[in-house]
Amino acid sequence: MLAIVFVGSPLFAPMGALAQGVDAARLRTDLEWIASPDRAGRAAGSPGAKEVREYIAHAFEDAGCDPGAAGAWYQTVAENTIAEHPEIHLAAGTSWQNIDLANVVALLPGSMRESGDPNPTALVIGAHYDHLGRDGEDIYAGADDNASGVAVLLEAARELAKSGPFRNDILFVAFDGEEAQTMGSAYYCEHPVVPLEQTLAMICLDTVGRMQERRLYALASGSAVEFGDILRGVNLGFGFDLATPAAGPFASDHLPFIEHGVPALHLSTGANPDYHRTGDTADKIQWETLGETASFVVELAAFLADRETALSFVPPGAEKVAAPAEGGQPRRVSLGTIPDFGKESGGVLLTGVMPGSPAEKAGLQKGDVVVSLDETPIDNLADLSNVLKAHQPGDEVLVVVLRDGAKVEQKVTLVERSSH
């Protein structure tokens, strides 16, 4: 890894040596163990999820971190916050009435805390370890979603623990219940280890293992005024095709932090045809770029962990962003397109289509830009989602795309949206 030299701003200083210690073989070992069929898809409260929980705690301890949840590794999610989620295949004999959810929390104390400062500030780095479980013999391995994020989280803990102390505390949190409407991260925000007003920022690692054409998304970068410059500065040493949309369509563990006024980023390599399907297996991970992504996270975290001033939080809705509308009727239908989350306006750019989907059958393809659906103009992902919410399975719609500068019209019959 090249040393990173930031130019043109006194905000940055060279930090490249930190990322050189990232161990690609160790990343692979962690990811393959977490995503193994032996873990049976890590459904909430399942034996596989509990095995992963223990694995993470041991890894944090071996890295030299301290238990972060009031002197313990586990932060139990209170029973009264748990609701049923039929899309998750619970282990046999388990019900939502007796489910066991817990975040794993590790603390790397900063120099503020060690000097006796009564109000130390903190950076939170998080990744969810739960997934969808198994449906009979079919296992949702969740290699990209989100064994990849957990593997990067563990490697970042090892590297940053070797290099500290930094000015700010670093909290490494493996969240439970992300697939059940971010229950673990929402609970953490209600019961934070470091008060949220003293939390500098949050970095969410979710689906970071299948990079294509060196594209790395830093979703929700608009939640702090400074994020854009910081991300571009870190990227000088990596040369990723870095997309920094102000918001992001993924409802991951960064959202509860933003809702509580904490600047937060969601790092991702984007959607792929195996998202929330049984084909999300470890053999499809892009191992070389996963190591680079881990190095990027280490560099970004090191810079933020030494920051002396707060970031300037930007509340959601302060600017127009391409985020799907919340609330209202749930979307029941699927078109089967895979969008490029970096394009925030001017239509929805497709990075591909799902195999066997209505989009594939209609001839839609990578590079198409959806500009109209059922005669309704489509400017961004929010527009597309809102139009689809008004339809039922079996409805035929007219899709207009731009392909090589020309308009192409296709009639598409929508299908039932998978619960996954």
C-alpha positions in Angstrom: 0.0 0.0 0.0 1.3 3.4 -0.9 1.8 5.9 1.8 -1.0 8.5 1.8 0.0 12.1 1.5 -2.8 14.6 1.8 -2.2 17.9 -0.1 -4.0 21.2 -0.2 -5.4 21.2 3.3 -4.0 21.3 6.8 -6.7 18.9 7.9 -4.8 15.9 6.7 -1.5 14.2 7.6 0.3 11.1 6.1 -1.1 7.9 7.6 -0.3 5.2 5.1 1.7 2.9 7.3 -1.3 1.8 9.4 -3.0 0.0 6.5 0.1 -2.0 5.6 -0.6 -4.4 8.4 -4.0 -5.6 7.1 -3.8 -9.4 6.8 -5.7 -10.6 3.7 -5.4 -14.3 4.8 -6.8 -13.5 8.2 -9.7 -11.6 6.6 -10.5 -14.6 4.5 -10.3 -17.0 7.5 -12.8 -14.8 9.5 -15.2 -14.4 6.6 -15.3 -18.0 5.6 -15.8 -19.2 9.2 -18.7 -16.7 9.7 -20.4 -17.5 6.4 -19.8 -21.3 6.7 -22.9 -23.6 6.3 -22.1 -24.7 9.8 -23.4 -21.4 11.1 -26.7 -22.1 9.3 -27.3 -18.5 8.2 -26.9 -16.8 11.6 -30.6 -16.1 12.1 -31.6 -14.1 15.1 -31.2 -16.1 18.3 -29.9 -19.2 16.5 -27.0 -21.4 17.7 -25.1 -20.2 14.6 -25.5 -16.5 15.5 -24.4 -17.2 19.1 -21.3 -19.0 17.8 -20.5 -16.0 15.7 -21.1 -13.7 18.7 -18.6 -15.6 20.8 -16.1 -15.7 17.9 -16.3 -11.9 17.6 -15.8 -11.4 21.3 -12.7 -13.6 21.4 -11.3 -11.8 18.4 -11.8 -8.4 20.0 -10.1 -9.7 23.2 -7.2 -11.1 21.2 -6.8 -7.8 19.4 -6.2 -6.1 22.8 -9.5 -4.3 23.1 -11.4 -3.9 26.4 -15.0 -5.1 26.9 -17.1 -2.1 26.0 -20.6 -2.9 27.4 -20.3 -1.8 31.0 -17.3 -4.1 31.5 -18.8 -6.9 29.4 -18.5 -7.9 25.8 -22.3 -8.3 25.2 -25.0 -5.7 25.2 -28.3 -7.6 25.5 -31.2 -6.1 23.5 -34.2 -5.8 25.8 -37.1 -8.1 25.1 -39.6 -5.3 24.8 -37.9 -3.9 21.7 -38.2 -7.2 19.7 -41.0 -7.6 17.2 -41.8 -10.5 14.8 -40.1 -10.5 11.4 -41.5 -13.3 9.2 -38.7 -12.8 6.6 -36.2 -14.3 9.0 -36.1 -18.1 9.3 -35.7 -18.7 13.0 -34.1 -21.8 14.3 -36.4 -24.7 15.0 -37.9 -24.4 18.5 -37.3 -20.6 18.6 -39.9 -17.9 18.5 -39.8 -14.2 18.7 -41.1 -14.5 22.2 -37.9 -16.1 23.5 -35.4 -14.7 21.0 -31.9 -13.7 22.3 -30.3 -10.7 20.7 -27.0 -9.1 21.8 -24.5 -6.6 20.3 -20.8 -7.3 20.9 -19.0 -4.2 22.0 -15.3 -3.6 22.3 -13.5 -0.4 23.5 -10.1 0.9 22.4 -9.6 3.7 25.0 -8.3 7.0 23.6 -5.8 9.4 25.2 -8.6 11.7 26.4 -10.0 8.8 28.5 -6.6 7.7 29.7 -5.7 11.2 30.8 -8.8 11.3 33.0 -11.0 13.6 30.8 -14.5 13.1 32.2 -16.1 13.5 28.8 -14.1 11.6 26.2 -15.3 11.6 22.6 -15.6 8.4 20.6 -15.7 7.0 17.0 -18.1 4.1 16.5 -17.3 1.4 13.8 -20.0 -1.1 13.4 -21.1 -4.1 11.3 -24.0 -6.5 11.7 -23.4 -10.2 12.2 -26.9 -11.6 11.9 -28.5 -12.8 8.7 -31.6 -14.6 7.4 -31.0 -18.2 8.6 -32.1 -21.2 6.7 -35.3 -22.3 5.0 -35.3 -26.1 5.2 -32.1 -27.3 3.4 -31.5 -23.9 1.9 -29.0 -21.8 3.8 -28.7 -18.0 3.5 -24.9 -17.9 4.1 -24.7 -14.1 4.0 -21.0 -14.0 2.9 -21.2 -10.4 1.5 -24.2 -9.5 3.7 -22.5 -9.3 6.2 -19.7 -11.6 7.0 -17.6 -9.3 4.9 -18.4 -6.3 7.1 -17.6 -8.3 10.3 -14.3 -9.5 8.9 -13.3 -6.0 8.1 -14.4 -4.8 11.5 -12.3 -7.4 13.2 -9.2 -6.6 11.1 -9.7 -2.9 11.8 -9.8 -3.6 15.5 -6.5 -5.5 15.3 -4.7 -2.9 13.3 -6.0 0.1 15.2 -5.3 -1.5 18.6 -1.6 -1.9 17.6 -1.4 1.7 16.6 -3.2 3.6 19.4 -3.9 5.2 21.6 -5.7 7.8 19.4 -7.1 11.0 20.8 -10.7 9.6 20.8 -12.1 6.3 22.0 -12.9 3.8 19.3 -15.9 1.6 19.8 -16.1 -1.5 17.7 -19.7 -2.8 17.7 -21.0 -6.0 16.0 -24.7 -5.4 15.8 -27.4 -8.1 16.1 -30.8 -7.8 14.6 -29.9 -5.6 11.6 -32.1 -7.8 9.3 -34.9 -7.2 11.8 -35.2 -3.4 11.2 -31.8 -2.5 12.7 -32.9 -3.6 16.2 -29.3 -3.9 17.6 -28.1 -0.5 16.4 -31.4 1.2 17.4 -31.0 -0.3 20.9 -27.4 0.8 21.1 -28.4 4.4 20.2 -30.9 4.3 23.1 -28.2 2.9 25.4 -24.9 4.2 24.1 -21.6 3.2 25.7 -20.4 6.8 25.1 -23.1 9.4 25.1 -24.2 10.2 21.6 -23.5 13.9 22.0 -19.8 12.8 22.6 -19.9 10.5 19.6 -17.9 12.0 16.8 -19.1 9.8 14.0 -20.2 6.3 13.0 -18.8 4.1 10.2 -21.1 1.3 9.1 -19.6 -1.7 7.2 -22.3 -3.6 5.4 -21.9 -5.6 2.1 -18.2 -4.7 1.4 -17.0 -7.9 -0.2 -18.0 -7.9 -3.9 -16.4 -4.8 -5.4 -16.8 -4.3 -9.1 -14.7 -2.0 -11.2 -13.1 -0.5 -8.1 -16.4 1.2 -7.1 -16.7 1.9 -3.3 -19.8 3.6 -2.0 -19.7 5.9 1.0 -23.4 6.3 1.4 -24.9 9.1 3.6 -21.8 11.2 3.2 -24.0 14.2 3.3 -24.6 13.6 7.0 -21.5 15.7 7.8 -20.2 18.7 5.9 -16.6 17.5 6.2 -17.1 13.9 5.0 -16.6 14.6 1.3 -13.1 16.1 1.7 -12.1 13.5 4.3 -13.1 10.6 2.1 -11.4 12.1 -1.0 -8.3 12.6 1.0 -8.1 9.1 2.3 -8.8 7.8 -1.2 -5.7 9.4 -2.6 -3.7 6.3 -1.5 -6.2 3.8 -3.0 -7.6 5.2 -6.2 -11.1 3.7 -5.7 -13.9 4.9 -7.9 -15.4 6.5 -4.8 -19.1 7.4 -4.9 -20.2 9.7 -2.1 -24.0 10.2 -2.4 -25.5 12.5 0.2 -27.9 9.8 1.3 -28.3 6.1 0.6 -31.1 3.6 -0.1 -29.7 0.9 2.2 -31.5 0.8 5.6 -28.4 -0.3 7.6 -27.0 0.3 11.0 -25.9 3.9 10.3 -29.5 5.1 10.1 -30.3 5.1 13.9 -27.2 7.2 14.5 -28.2 9.7 11.9 -31.7 9.8 13.4 -30.0 10.7 16.8 -27.9 13.5 15.3 -24.6 11.6 14.8 -22.8 11.9 11.4 -22.6 8.4 9.9 -21.3 6.7 6.8 -22.3 3.4 5.2 -19.4 1.9 3.3 -20.5 -0.7 0.7 -19.5 -2.2 -2.5 -23.1 -2.2 -3.7 -25.9 -4.6 -4.6 -25.5 -7.8 -6.6 -27.8 -10.5 -7.9 -27.2 -12.7 -4.8 -28.3 -10.1 -2.2 -30.6 -11.8 0.4 -30.4 -15.0 -1.6 -28.8 -18.4 -1.0 -26.2 -17.6 -3.6 -24.4 -15.1 -1.4 -21.6 -17.5 -0.6 -17.9 -17.0 0.2 -16.6 -18.3 -3.1 -17.9 -15.1 -4.7 -16.1 -12.6 -2.5 -13.5 -10.4 -4.2 -10.6 -11.2 -1.8 -8.0 -8.7 -3.1 -10.3 -5.7 -3.0 -11.7 -6.8 0.3 -8.2 -6.3 1.7 -7.9 -2.9 0.2 -11.3 -1.9 1.6 -10.1 -3.0 5.1 -7.1 -0.8 4.6 -9.3 2.1 3.6 -11.4 1.6 6.7 -8.2 1.6 8.9 -7.0 4.8 7.4 -10.3 6.6 7.6 -10.8 5.5 11.2 -7.3 6.5 12.2 -7.9 10.0 10.8 -11.3 10.4 12.5 -10.0 8.9 15.8 -7.4 11.6 16.1 -9.7 14.5 15.1 -9.9 17.3 17.7 -13.1 19.0 16.6 -16.6 17.8 16.0 -18.0 17.2 12.6 -20.8 19.5 11.3 -23.9 17.3 11.3 -26.4 17.8 8.5 -29.9 16.7 9.4 -31.8 14.4 7.0 -33.9 16.4 4.5 -31.7 19.5 4.7 -31.0 18.8 1.0 -32.7 16.9 -1.7 -31.3 13.3 -1.6 -32.1 10.2 -3.6 -33.4 8.1 -0.7 -36.5 6.0 -1.0 -39.4 7.5 0.8 -40.2 6.0 4.2 -43.6 5.1 5.5 -46.8 4.6 3.6 -47.7 1.4 1.9 -44.9 -1.2 1.7 -43.7 -2.1 -1.8 -45.1 -5.4 -2.9 -43.6 -5.7 -6.4 -40.2 -6.2 -8.0 -38.8 -5.0 -11.3 -35.5 -6.8 -10.7 -33.1 -4.0 -11.4 -29.7 -3.5 -9.7 -29.1 0.3 -9.4 -25.9 2.3 -9.1 -26.3 4.1 -5.8 -23.8 6.7 -6.7 -26.1 8.3 -9.3 -28.4 10.7 -7.4 -30.4 12.3 -10.2 -31.0 12.2 -13.9 -32.6 8.7 -13.8 -31.6 5.4 -12.2 -28.5 3.9 -13.7 -28.5 0.1 -13.8 -25.4 -1.9 -12.9 -27.2 -5.1 -13.8 -30.5 -7.0 -13.5 -31.5 -10.0 -11.4 -31.4 -13.4 -13.2 -34.9 -14.5 -14.2 -36.4 -11.1 -13.2 -39.0 -9.1 -15.2 -36.2 -6.7 -16.1 -34.0 -9.4 -17.6 -37.0 -10.9 -19.5 -37.8 -7.5 -20.9 -34.2 -7.0 -22.1 -33.1 -4.3 -19.7 -29.3 -4.4 -19.2 -26.3 -3.0 -17.5 -25.8 0.7 -18.5 -29.4 1.4 -19.1 -30.8 4.5 -17.3 -34.4 4.3 -16.2 -36.0 7.7 -16.9 -39.8 6.8 -16.9 -42.1 4.2 -15.4 -45.7 4.1 -16.4 -45.3 7.6 -17.9 -44.1 9.0 -14.6 -40.6 10.6 -14.9 -37.9 8.9 -12.8 -35.2 11.2 -11.5 -33.8 9.0 -8.7 -34.3 5.9 -6.6 -37.0 7.5 -4.5 -39.1 8.2 -7.6 -38.7 4.6 -8.8 -39.6 3.1 -5.4 -42.7 5.4 -5.0 -44.1 4.4 -8.4 -43.5 0.7 -7.7 -45.4 1.1 -4.4 -48.5 2.0 -6.3 -48.6 -1.4 -8.2 -49.6 -5.0 -7.5 -48.0 -8.2 -8.8 -49.1 -8.9 -12.3 -49.4 -5.3 -13.3 -47.9 -4.5 -16.7 -45.9 -1.2 -16.8 -44.1 0.7 -19.5 -40.4 1.2 -18.7 -38.4 3.8 -20.7 -34.6 3.7 -20.5 -31.8 5.6 -22.1 -29.4 3.3 -23.9 -26.4 4.8 -25.7 -28.3 8.1 -25.8 -31.4 6.7 -27.4 -34.7 6.0 -25.7 -35.8 2.4 -25.5 -39.3 1.4 -24.3 -40.2 -2.0 -22.9 -43.4 -3.4 -21.3 -42.7 -5.3 -18.1 -44.9 -7.5 -16.0 -44.2 -7.0 -12.3 -43.8 -9.9 -9.9 -44.3 -10.4 -6.2 -41.4 -8.9 -4.3 -39.4 -11.6 -2.3 -39.6 -11.2 1.5 -35.8 -11.2 1.3 
